[in-house]
């Protein structure tokens, strides 16, 4: 699923809403829900060069609220949805839907990594409630956190003008399990998750992620 409205700039170039060159050294916290969605209800991967990974006819979908905090190069709120895909037999993450409240993050995400970021309005009370207007919301209950931080590494696979762009993400996170109540607007862009119960909700607090290549 390519986004024809995405701006294209050479890697490292600056848009009018100046964004940092890659990699972005991102810090903050996140809450991530994981769903198994029937194949016929899956959003299409962002790149047609990848295929969804399915388990008994169901794909693995996530939705997440991220809050990027100091000392990140940009601070902003974000909601995204991803599909677990494969490039051949190599697992990848496809970002199919994503909104932020930072024009610089939107422009940088599109230009550097072909991530189809759009703008939205957010209401957030950290660790209690998160909402992206017209898209979805999360109410957070009890969180059971692990006492240690774990390494994390994966690659995102996006479409850039018909070609596959694969970008690395690596870092460390402190994960936990959260009691979360997710809600999505029925006729909104994440309506394919409306009314579905997640397998689990992860609390990722804090995280440090290095996004992109050096």
Protein Blocks (a to p, Z undefined) as FASTA:
>chain_A
ZZfkbccddehiacfklccddddddedddddddddddfklpccdfblkbccddeehiacd
dddddddddfbfbdcddddddddddehjaccdddfbdcdfbfklmmmmmmmnopacdddd
ddddehkbccdehiaccddddddddfbdcdddddddddeehiacdddddddddddddddd
ddddfklmklmmgopacfbdcddddddddedjZZ
